[in-house]
Amino acid sequence: MAKIIKFEQPNCPQCRIVDGLMKHLNLVQDEKVDIVCDEGAMELIEKYNIKSTPTLILVDNEGNLIDRVSGANKDAIVELFAKRG
């Protein structure tokens, strides 16, 4: 089954907006990566070419990137979660 990973960082206003949006819509990511504090974050940032936060990615069981959304675009986020199945 595909999973959604959310990349965020402390003091990121857009990250807080996305958190509130996801809470309001009852959407929960499978994994959360704090790009500043989490050990191993750099490896994931490089692997998935993360350029900004917040970024949500959809990956398959082997960790291959299926799709991504950067920023606080509600429709794109809802669509990404729908692709997860």
C-alpha positions in Angstrom: 0.0 0.0 0.0 1.2 3.5 -0.8 2.1 5.9 2.0 2.2 9.6 2.5 5.3 11.3 4.0 5.1 14.9 5.1 8.3 17.0 5.2 8.1 20.0 7.5 10.2 22.2 9.7 9.8 24.1 13.0 8.5 27.7 12.7 7.2 27.1 9.1 3.9 29.0 8.8 2.8 27.0 5.7 3.5 23.8 7.6 1.0 24.9 10.4 -1.6 25.8 7.7 -1.3 22.3 6.2 -1.5 20.7 9.7 -4.7 22.6 10.4 -6.1 21.8 6.9 -5.3 18.1 7.3 -6.8 18.0 10.8 -10.0 19.7 9.5 -10.3 17.2 6.7 -9.4 14.2 8.8 -6.3 13.4 6.8 -3.4 11.7 8.5 0.0 11.2 6.9 1.8 7.9 7.4 5.1 9.5 8.4 6.3 12.9 9.3 9.9 14.2 8.8 11.2 17.3 10.5 13.9 18.3 8.1 15.8 20.2 10.8 15.6 17.8 13.8 15.0 14.2 12.6 18.0 12.0 12.2 18.2 10.6 8.7 16.2 13.5 7.2 19.0 14.6 4.9 19.0 11.2 3.2 15.3 11.4 2.6 15.5 15.1 1.4 18.1 14.1 -1.2 16.3 10.9 -2.2 13.1 12.7 -2.9 14.5 16.0 -4.0 12.7 18.0 -1.3 13.2 21.8 -2.0 10.7 23.4 0.3 8.3 22.8 3.2 5.7 21.7 3.6 6.0 18.9 1.0 3.9 15.8 1.0 4.9 12.8 -1.1 3.2 9.6 -2.0 5.5 6.6 -2.3 4.9 3.0 -3.1 5.9 0.0 -0.9 9.5 0.1 -2.2 9.8 3.9 -1.5 9.5 4.9 -5.2 8.0 8.4 -5.6 4.5 8.4 -7.1 3.5 12.0 -6.6 4.1 15.1 -4.5 2.5 18.3 -3.3 4.4 21.4 -2.1 2.7 24.2 -0.2 -0.8 24.6 1.2 -2.9 23.8 -1.8 -6.0 22.2 -0.4 -7.3 20.6 -3.6 -3.9 19.1 -4.4 -3.5 17.7 -0.9 -7.0 16.1 -1.0 -6.1 14.6 -4.4 -2.8 13.2 -3.2 -4.6 11.5 -0.3 -7.2 10.1 -2.7 -4.4 8.5 -4.8 -3.1 6.7 -1.6 -6.3 4.6 -1.7 
